[in-house]
Amino acid sequence: MLVQTAHCSDEENWALLEFHPTLGLERCLEDHEVVLEVQANWSLKCDTRLVFCKNYAKYEFFRKPMVFSSVQLFFPESMISDSADVSRGMTSTELIQNLLQSGTCPEIQGFLHVKEPSRKAWKKVYFFLRRSGLYCSTKGSSKEPRHLQYVADLEDLNVYNVVNSRKLYSAPADFTFCIKPSKNPVRVQDLKILCAENEQTRTCWTSSFRLFKYGKQLHCNYQLSKSAPRSLGGTDLGDSNVSSGHVTLVAMDFSGKAGGRVIQNPREAQSAEREEGQAWRVRVGTGRGGGLSWLAIHKTQPWFHSGVSRKEAERLIEKQGLVDGMFLIRESQQHVQCFVLSLCYKLKTKHYLVIPYDNAGRKCLTMDEGVTVFADLLQLVEFHQINKSILPVCLKHPCVCIAL
């Protein structure tokens, strides 16, 4: 209902976020969850709220599950173990692919920092996640039954990311999450707060909790969310079954006198893309929008965030999902009349300085010392949506500042 009311075309990239500001907890509600049942567990005196916002990472592990690099990004080999007899002899990549396709669960393992109850101290403990629940070892990384301690039942817990965990909980790192009984009100004493060494490790744990708990239901949710935009008149360029009438980004040849034509040959399309990339290196247009200054034309774009710091930019991108190609542009706080392109790649946010450049008396912008120049930020974004150039990946998902 919110997607239709807000005229959103990509329903699978929107989510309801349960947010507890005082405790710094947030989690994305699953599509099959009943909102009223979630709200029923809130305390009447709490400041909890639901936020309707972008979350590109909600189903990212389903988009390209067969790609080796994608599997490794979410599930590092060192954290995967074939605990089930039916999985013996499989590689870690095959185990995770098997999980995504059939719901058969491997074992997730690794060290996490855990906050001691009612204390500020943190302790490093080895944890194991199985379909039967979460366990920890009382002796190093030993899996012997006498050393395993039962921690929680997957069916009766929710997993939250923790915001500002260093300040609120004196966490040793920013990559903090917590688990709590799903049917209990959110109380500090019920939270088990865990901290990973890096973002990849935290992503592996939180993704595994979701996949182990909900199994095939998640994949069903993903398939339903993909089909919904087409019923609303939207487009889904990632679906190979979309009709040709819905395709809006195609290779075109405008060199002839009769107008344009769609390029059908893949090799010819690649050649046209290279030629277009070379042409952009020397082409600088005039300002758009009827003479609107190149210093102002970008301010109406959803990817532009005015007055945002480096840390705030990283937080915005993290909040909407650490997927490759998510980006925003902001003003540089250190360099006058410069901008910064903040881009997510392999679960990390990279920052690229965009500087003014004088090109034969014309003001323009560049990121590579004038090798490629642009009349304004719109031109820069449009170019890098189809050409990587100096970037590790093309610009794909704008990090928007819209939340309802």
C-alpha positions in Angstrom: 0.0 0.0 0.0 2.8 2.4 0.8 4.6 1.5 -2.4 1.6 2.4 -4.4 0.8 5.5 -2.5 4.3 6.8 -2.9 4.4 5.8 -6.6 7.4 3.5 -6.1 8.2 1.3 -9.1 10.8 -1.0 -7.5 8.8 -2.7 -4.7 11.5 -5.2 -3.9 13.9 -2.4 -2.9 11.5 -0.8 -0.3 11.0 -2.0 3.2 9.5 -1.2 6.6 12.2 -0.7 9.2 11.5 -1.3 12.9 13.5 1.4 14.7 14.2 1.7 18.4 16.1 5.1 18.8 16.8 4.9 22.5 18.4 1.4 22.2 19.9 2.0 18.8 18.2 -1.0 17.3 16.8 -1.5 13.8 15.7 -4.4 11.6 14.0 -4.8 8.3 10.6 -6.4 8.6 10.1 -9.5 6.4 7.4 -9.2 3.8 5.4 -12.0 5.3 5.3 -10.5 8.8 2.1 -9.0 10.1 2.8 -5.4 11.2 0.1 -5.4 13.9 1.7 -8.4 15.5 5.1 -6.7 15.5 3.6 -3.6 17.1 1.9 -5.7 19.7 5.3 -6.4 21.3 6.2 -2.7 21.7 6.0 -1.1 25.0 3.4 1.7 25.3 6.1 4.1 26.7 8.7 3.4 24.1 9.7 5.6 21.2 9.7 2.8 18.6 8.5 3.6 15.1 8.3 2.2 11.6 10.2 3.8 8.8 9.3 3.3 5.1 12.7 3.4 3.3 14.9 2.0 0.7 16.8 -1.3 1.5 18.6 -2.6 -1.6 20.2 -5.4 0.4 17.0 -7.1 1.5 17.3 -9.9 -1.1 20.8 -9.3 -2.5 21.9 -12.9 -1.7 19.2 -14.2 -4.1 20.0 -12.0 -7.1 23.2 -13.8 -8.2 23.5 -16.9 -6.0 25.4 -18.9 -8.6 28.2 -16.3 -9.0 31.3 -17.4 -6.9 32.3 -13.9 -5.9 28.8 -13.0 -4.8 28.6 -16.1 -2.6 32.0 -15.4 -1.1 31.0 -11.8 -0.4 28.1 -12.8 1.9 29.5 -16.1 3.2 33.3 -16.3 3.6 34.7 -19.8 3.3 36.3 -19.7 6.8 32.8 -19.3 8.4 31.2 -22.3 6.6 31.2 -25.9 7.9 29.4 -29.0 6.6 27.9 -30.1 9.9 25.1 -32.1 8.2 26.0 -35.6 6.9 24.1 -35.0 3.7 26.5 -32.1 2.9 29.8 -34.0 3.3 32.3 -33.3 0.6 30.7 -30.1 -0.6 32.7 -26.9 -0.9 31.5 -23.9 1.1 30.2 -22.2 -2.1 28.1 -25.3 -2.9 26.8 -25.5 0.7 25.5 -21.9 0.5 24.1 -22.4 -3.0 22.3 -25.5 -1.6 21.0 -23.4 1.3 19.6 -20.7 -1.1 18.0 -23.2 -3.4 16.8 -26.0 -1.1 16.9 -24.7 2.5 19.5 -27.3 3.7 21.6 -25.5 6.2 25.4 -25.7 6.7 26.9 -24.5 9.9 28.1 -20.9 10.4 31.0 -20.5 12.8 33.4 -17.9 14.1 34.5 -15.6 16.9 32.2 -12.7 18.1 32.6 -10.2 20.9 29.7 -10.6 23.3 28.7 -8.0 25.9 28.6 -9.3 29.5 25.2 -8.9 31.1 24.9 -5.7 33.2 28.6 -4.9 32.6 30.5 -2.8 30.1 33.1 -5.6 29.5 33.2 -7.5 26.3 34.3 -11.1 25.9 35.5 -12.9 22.7 33.6 -16.2 22.3 33.3 -18.8 19.5 29.8 -19.2 18.2 28.1 -21.9 16.0 24.8 -21.3 14.2 22.8 -24.4 13.3 19.2 -25.1 12.2 18.6 -26.3 15.8 19.8 -22.9 17.3 22.7 -20.8 18.3 25.5 -22.3 20.4 28.8 -21.0 21.9 31.9 -22.9 23.0 33.1 -22.7 26.5 36.6 -23.8 25.4 38.1 -21.9 22.4 36.6 -23.2 19.1 36.0 -26.7 20.4 32.9 -28.4 19.0 32.8 -31.2 21.5 29.3 -31.6 23.0 30.6 -31.1 26.5 32.0 -27.7 25.5 28.9 -26.4 23.7 26.4 -24.1 25.4 23.0 -23.5 24.1 22.3 -19.8 23.5 19.0 -19.3 21.6 16.3 -20.9 19.6 16.1 -19.5 16.0 12.3 -19.7 15.9 12.0 -17.4 18.9 14.4 -14.6 18.1 14.7 -11.5 16.0 18.0 -10.0 14.8 18.7 -6.3 14.9 21.6 -4.2 13.7 22.9 -1.8 16.4 23.4 1.8 15.5 26.0 4.0 17.3 27.1 0.9 19.3 30.4 2.3 20.4 28.6 5.2 22.3 25.6 3.2 23.5 27.2 -0.1 24.5 31.0 0.6 24.4 31.4 -1.9 21.6 34.9 -2.7 20.4 33.8 -2.0 16.7 31.0 -0.6 14.7 29.9 -3.9 13.3 27.4 -4.8 16.1 24.1 -6.7 16.0 21.9 -8.2 18.7 19.4 -11.0 19.1 16.3 -10.9 21.4 13.2 -13.1 22.0 10.7 -12.1 19.3 7.6 -12.2 21.5 9.0 -10.2 24.4 8.9 -6.4 24.7 12.3 -4.8 23.8 14.1 -4.5 27.1 17.9 -4.0 27.6 18.1 -7.1 29.9 16.7 -9.3 27.1 19.2 -8.2 24.5 22.3 -10.3 23.6 24.6 -7.9 22.0 27.3 -9.3 19.6 30.1 -7.5 17.8 31.9 -8.7 14.6 35.4 -7.8 13.5 34.2 -6.4 10.1 31.1 -5.7 7.9 31.5 -8.9 5.9 31.4 -11.1 9.1 28.4 -9.2 10.5 26.6 -9.6 7.1 27.3 -13.3 7.1 25.8 -13.8 10.6 22.7 -11.6 10.1 22.0 -13.1 6.6 22.4 -16.6 8.0 20.0 -15.9 10.9 17.3 -14.8 8.4 17.9 -17.7 6.0 18.1 -20.4 8.7 14.9 -19.1 10.4 12.7 -18.5 7.4 14.2 -20.8 4.8 12.2 -21.0 1.6 9.8 -18.4 2.8 12.4 -15.7 2.1 12.8 -16.9 -1.5 9.0 -16.9 -1.9 8.9 -13.3 -0.6 11.6 -12.3 -3.1 9.7 -13.9 -6.1 6.5 -12.1 -5.0 8.2 -8.8 -4.7 9.8 -9.1 -8.1 6.4 -9.8 -9.8 4.6 -6.9 -7.9 6.1 -4.0 -9.8 5.0 -5.4 -13.2 1.4 -5.6 -11.9 1.7 -1.9 -10.9 3.0 -0.9 -14.3 6.7 -0.7 -13.3 9.7 -2.3 -14.9 12.2 -4.9 -13.8 15.3 -4.8 -15.9 16.9 -7.6 -14.0 14.3 -10.2 -15.1 15.0 -12.0 -18.3 11.3 -12.6 -18.8 10.3 -9.0 -19.1 8.7 -8.2 -22.4 10.6 -6.1 -25.0 8.1 -3.3 -24.5 9.3 -2.8 -20.9 13.1 -2.5 -21.8 14.2 1.1 -21.5 18.0 0.8 -21.6 19.1 -0.6 -24.9 22.1 0.0 -27.1 21.3 2.5 -29.9 23.0 3.7 -33.0 22.3 7.4 -33.9 25.0 7.7 -36.6 22.6 7.3 -39.6 20.4 10.0 -41.3 17.2 8.1 -40.6 17.3 8.5 -36.8 18.2 5.8 -34.4 18.1 2.0 -34.4 18.4 -0.7 -31.8 21.8 -2.5 -32.0 21.1 -6.3 -31.9 24.6 -7.6 -32.2 26.3 -7.8 -28.8 29.8 -7.1 -30.3 28.5 -4.0 -32.1 26.8 -2.9 -28.8 30.2 -3.2 -27.0 31.9 -1.3 -29.7 29.3 1.5 -29.6 29.7 1.7 -25.8 33.5 2.1 -26.1 33.1 4.8 -28.7 30.6 6.6 -26.5 33.0 6.5 -23.6 35.8 8.0 -25.8 33.4 10.7 -27.0 32.5 11.8 -23.4 36.2 12.4 -22.7 36.2 15.3 -25.0 32.6 16.4 -25.0 31.5 19.1 -22.6 27.9 20.4 -23.0 26.5 23.7 -21.8 24.5 24.0 -18.6 21.0 22.3 -18.6 17.6 23.5 -17.6 17.5 26.8 -19.5 20.7 28.3 -18.3 20.6 26.9 -14.7 24.1 27.1 -13.2 26.1 23.9 -13.1 26.5 24.6 -9.4 22.8 24.2 -8.8 21.3 21.8 -11.4 22.0 18.7 -9.2 20.1 20.0 -6.1 16.8 18.5 -7.3 18.3 15.0 -7.8 17.4 12.2 -5.4 21.1 11.1 -5.2 22.3 14.5 -4.0 22.7 15.1 -0.3 23.5 18.6 0.8 25.5 19.3 4.0 26.3 15.6 4.7 29.6 14.6 6.2 31.7 11.6 5.2 30.5 9.6 8.3 26.8 10.5 7.6 27.2 9.4 4.0 28.6 6.0 5.0 25.7 5.7 7.5 23.1 6.5 4.8 24.5 4.0 2.4 24.7 1.3 5.1 21.1 2.0 6.1 19.8 1.5 2.6 21.9 -1.7 2.0 25.5 -2.2 1.3 25.1 -3.4 -2.3 27.6 -2.8 -5.1 26.8 0.4 -7.1 24.8 2.3 -4.4 25.9 5.9 -4.5 25.3 9.5 -3.4 27.0 12.8 -4.2 27.6 15.4 -1.5 29.5 18.7 -1.1 33.1 18.3 0.1 33.6 19.7 3.6 37.3 20.1 3.0 37.6 21.6 -0.5 35.6 24.6 -1.6 33.4 24.2 -4.7 34.2 20.4 -4.8 31.9 17.5 -4.5 32.4 13.9 -3.3 31.0 10.8 -4.9 30.4 8.1 -2.2 30.1 4.7 -3.7 29.5 1.2 -2.2 31.7 -1.7 -3.4 32.2 -5.0 -1.7 30.4 -3.9 1.5 32.6 -0.8 1.8 32.0 2.8 1.0 34.6 4.5 -1.2 34.9 8.3 -1.7 35.9 10.0 -4.9 36.7 13.8 -5.1 35.0 15.7 -7.9 36.8 18.9 -8.6 36.2 22.0 -10.8 38.2 22.0 -14.0 38.8 24.8 -16.5 38.4 23.4 -20.0 39.2 26.1 -22.6 37.6 28.8 -20.4 34.6 26.6 -19.6 33.8 25.5 -16.1 33.4 21.7 -15.8 33.9 18.8 -13.4 36.3 15.9 -13.3 37.4 13.0 -11.2 40.5 12.0 -13.1 42.5 15.3 -13.5 40.8 16.3 -16.7 41.0 13.1 -18.7 37.2 12.9 -18.6 35.3 16.1 -18.0 31.6 16.8 -17.4 29.4 19.9 -17.7 27.6 19.1 -14.5 26.9 16.4 -11.9 24.0 15.0 -13.9 26.2 14.4 -16.9 28.8 12.7 -14.6 26.2 10.4 -13.1 24.7 9.5 -16.5 28.1 8.6 -17.8 29.1 6.4 -14.9 25.8 4.6 -15.0 27.0 2.9 -18.2 30.8 3.3 -18.0 32.9 2.4 -15.0 35.8 4.5 -16.0 38.0 5.0 -12.9 35.3 3.5 -10.6 35.3 -0.2 -9.5 31.6 -0.6 -10.5 29.0 1.4 -12.5 26.6 3.7 -10.5 23.5 1.6 -10.1 21.4 2.5 -7.0 20.9 6.1 -5.9 20.9 6.4 -2.1 17.8 8.6 -1.7 17.0 10.9 1.1 13.3 10.0 1.0 11.6 8.3 4.0 7.9 8.2 4.9 
